[in-house]
Amino acid sequence: MNIWARIKRFFRKGGAKLGMGEYKSLSAITDDPRIKVPAEEYERIRKAKNYYQDNLPQVDYYAMGNKCKRKLNSINVTKMASRRLASLIFNEQCSIKVDDNQLQALLDVIFRREEFYTTFETELEKWIALGSGGIRPYVEDDKVKLSYVDADDVYPLNSNTTKVDEIALSRRIRKIENNEAVYYTLLEFHQWGSNKEVDDQGNVYRPYTITNELYRSGDSNNIGELVPLNSIDEYADLQPQSTFQHLEKPLFAFYRNAGANNKSLASPLGLGLCDNYWHTVDDINATHDGFAWDVKTGYRRITIPKTWVRRQTQINGKPIPEGSQMYWDPKDAVFVPINARNDDSSLFKDLAIQIRTEQYTASMDFFLHEFENEIGLSQGTFTTSPSGVQTATEVVTNNSMTYQTRSSYLTQVEKMIDQLVYAIAELLQTPDVWSDRQARWSGDIDKLTITPDFNDGVFVDQEAQRQSDLQAVQADILPKKQFLMRNYNLDENTADQWLSEIQDEQSPEPPEQEMSMFPSEGGVASGRSRDNASPDDGESK
């Protein structure tokens, strides 16, 4: 940082201390009195994040009496399970529909430009692993954009476990100033006014305020002191506070995992996927690490007398000291020469140990089955049955378990999507956020119907569904049009076109000429073919 910038920061601090502005310092974001979530919740989230990133402690072991460390050879089952669930819940084939054509067209443009249907699955994976997350739509350059935040950047301002309508969102930027690392943290508070107010037209509303605060610290573990927003270019254009008069829904969408938070009963944050099962995750990692270490240390080694191997005694005519001489192939780790009497065959020993493959495989399968049951995925998601083939009963039972788990998560995802659409709709009908002060949509949010389509075909066996639907059509309890739309992903117009073409193909073709017993009626006389007709027949008519 240059001298002039340091002088400006000095005067800003001094002005704040003299009453020209608020002076405030935070060690942690949870120190802010507006945030009601206990700090222990974010310690839990940090632990889950370390497991998700496979950032685990090293393993201590002893070699030749010396204490050593090595990286744990783990299996990142937190990542694997979160990714599997996210792909079952949401994918790029999903869609979001509303019962307003104008709003639907605007949403389609926004979601396509922001690549929402591909990005959401990736973000959902992290939220499932950590327990919570959020989306903040905002307007920039007259375009609605989406900002995603993870669980460690979401701070509810109330302890209501069923509804989060006030929140603080954090973002951190690392900069180098005067050859030192400096950390800037932006806190964005979304709050409803405690009292209702009346505008100039006599309309009653509850003000919705967004407050932006920027903190600076030279310590990555400290939030630091409050500084002006224009201290860095990234936030120079932000307003310290913005108040909206006629909003009905908050300008953010909040997600939490299904199920009660048994770690903090009053917390609105959801539990991470494995927060109750770290002991099982540790058992899986320990088993895999032990097997990998057996493989590494169990390679074949044979001790032999030193005199049995070829030795290089000189290079370019110059002798090599005995301690530096190369034995056999220097890259061959099988033979281990040792000092001994010449031709002492008793030193020829195989030091290889037997790798306990069966024991480790059985242990790994046991812990993985336990893990599948704990997180609600079907048995066989990460393992197979002893025979390698599941019975029909097992398939039905296991799919039922995964389906129930998926349904629980879908409820929370659908709730978040509703909040996101409401937030975007609020921005579209708020003139002040657009450069021309003209709203982009003027519909009624309270009457809006939002219908997410989660494309169950990704989870359901499509061939089994097709056969079941076909039986329903044959029993006259499912329209053919619905059969085509469900099983071939057709829209209504295309399904109608298919049905019309099918009817045309099945209609009997009219005969080229109607048969008649009487030639005078234009038909062919019985017992007389065209081939036998006289050439004068045509002229006589």
TAVEN-V68246 format. One record per backbone hydrogen bond with DSSP energy under -0.5 kcal/mol. NH is the residue of the N-H (numbers start at 1). CO is the residue of the C=O. Records with the same first field share a line. If there is no record, write none. Layout:
NH->CO, CO
This chain:
6->2
7->3
8->4
9->5
10->6
11->7
12->8
13->9
14->10
15->11
16->12
17->13
18->14
19->16
20->15
21->15, 16
24->22
26->224
31->28
32->29
35->32
36->34, 156
37->156
41->38
42->38, 39
43->39
44->40
45->41
46->42
47->43
48->44
49->45
50->46
51->47
52->48
53->49
54->51
55->50
56->54
59->70
61->68
63->66
66->63
68->61
70->59
74->72
77->75
80->76
81->77
82->78
83->79
84->80
85->81
86->82
87->83
88->84
89->85
90->86
94->91
95->453
97->451
99->449
104->100
105->101
106->102
107->103
108->104
109->105
110->106
111->107
112->108
113->109
114->110
115->112
116->111
118->115
119->115
120->116
122->118
123->119
124->120
125->121
126->122
127->123
128->124
129->125
130->126
131->127
133->255
134->149
135->253
136->147
137->135
138->145
140->138, 143
143->140
145->138, 143
147->136
149->134
151->132
153->150
154->151
155->168
157->166
161->159
165->163
167->190
168->155
169->188
170->153
171->186
173->184
175->182
177->175, 180
180->177
182->175
183->217
184->173
185->215
186->171
187->185, 213
188->169, 186
189->187, 211
190->167
191->189, 209
193->207
197->205
199->203
202->199
205->197
207->195, 205
208->244
209->191, 207
210->242
211->189, 209
212->240
213->187
214->227
215->185
216->225
217->183
222->219
223->27
224->26
225->216
226->24
227->214
231->228
232->229
235->232
236->233
238->235
242->210
244->208
253->135
255->133
257->131
262->260
267->264
273->128
275->272
277->274
281->277
282->278
283->279
284->280
285->281
286->282
287->283
288->284
289->285
290->286
291->287
292->288
293->289
294->290
295->291
296->292
297->293
298->294
299->296
302->334
303->349
304->336
306->338
308->305
309->306
312->326
313->311
315->318
318->315
320->313
324->321
325->321, 322
328->310, 326
330->328
332->329
333->331
336->302
337->335
338->304
344->341
345->343
347->344
348->345
349->303, 347
351->301, 349
357->355
360->356
361->357
362->358
363->359
364->360
365->361
366->362
367->363
368->364
369->365
370->366
371->367
372->368
373->369
374->370
375->371
376->372
377->372
381->378
388->385
395->391
396->392
397->393
398->394
399->395
400->396
401->397
402->398
403->399
404->400
405->401
406->402
407->403
408->404
409->405
410->406
411->407
412->408
413->409
414->410
415->411
416->412
417->413
418->414
419->415
420->416
421->417
422->418
423->419
424->420
425->421
426->422
427->423
428->424
429->425
430->427
431->429
433->430
434->431
437->434
440->428
441->428
445->443
447->444
448->445
450->448
451->97
453->95
454->452
458->455
459->456
460->456
462->460
465->461
466->462
467->463
468->464
469->465
470->466
471->467
472->468
473->469
474->470
475->471
476->473
477->472
478->472
483->479
484->480
485->481
486->482
487->483
488->484
489->485
490->484
495->491
496->492
497->493
498->494
499->495
500->496
501->497
502->498
503->499
504->500
505->501
506->502
507->503
516->524
519->517
521->518
522->519
523->518
528->525
532->529
533->530
537->534
540->536
541->538
